Each structure stands twice: as C-alpha cells, then as structure tokens.
Amino acid sequence: MLNELAQGLRPMAQGIAWFDELGPEEQSEALLFLRHHCVQARAVAEDGPESILRAGLRPTHTPAVLITRGRIDHQLGKIASLAPRDERRKAFRLLVAVLAIADGRRRERFCSDGCGHWWHRLAAAD
C-alpha cells in the first residue's frame, strides 16, 4: 500500500481512508515503517519543501514545520511520532510524499537500468 501510494498507483484518498481505519497503535507502526522507508530511500533535507507541497500541507502545519528543521532522519522520526489524530494524518501524507520524492530520485539514479527492488516493479505486477 505505502509503495503504491508513493508511486502514484493508488490515490491518496484511498491511502488516507486505509490509514484512518487503523487503530492508534497500527497508525504509529505505519508511520514508523514509512519513516524507515524514507531513510532507506535516502531522503535529504532538500526534499522537505517539495514534500510539503505534494502533501497539500500548509507550511505552518506541525509536520511541515518539523521537516524543515534539523537533520532529516531525526525530523522524520519526530514526524512519525506525532500523536494527535489530525497530526498523524498530516504526517502520513507528508511521509508518503517524502518517500515518493526520495525513491523516485533513487530509481532515476541507481535503478534506471533495472534493479532487484520488488517495489519498483509494482506497476508491472498489476
């Protein structure tokens, strides 16, 4: 689900509906999993502003403020740890956008001639 959202294979509205159906513990796990994927995809601080735009957040929303301050890996952890329900939904949208940008860059730079990452072949599988 997360990779399909990041690659634009599923609409964000479907992802948000899925996320909203999760209990608080499962939402936390999903956010931490997303954070891990963002770090693995080599997200960089420069991904923050574009991620905010793609996620449809205002620069004053808590996750948007966090992503623009400090080391990206540390800030992604703070974003994934947000507790209020509304903030979690914003965090989800933002982390999906970060993953989309970082993994897209990785696909272009390192995987354009093919790779062994199963998640880069999702469109072909369906």
Helices and strands as residue ranges (DSSP letters): H 2-6, H 12-21, H 24-40, H 47-55, H 62-67, H 72-80, H 85-110, G 118-121, H 122-125
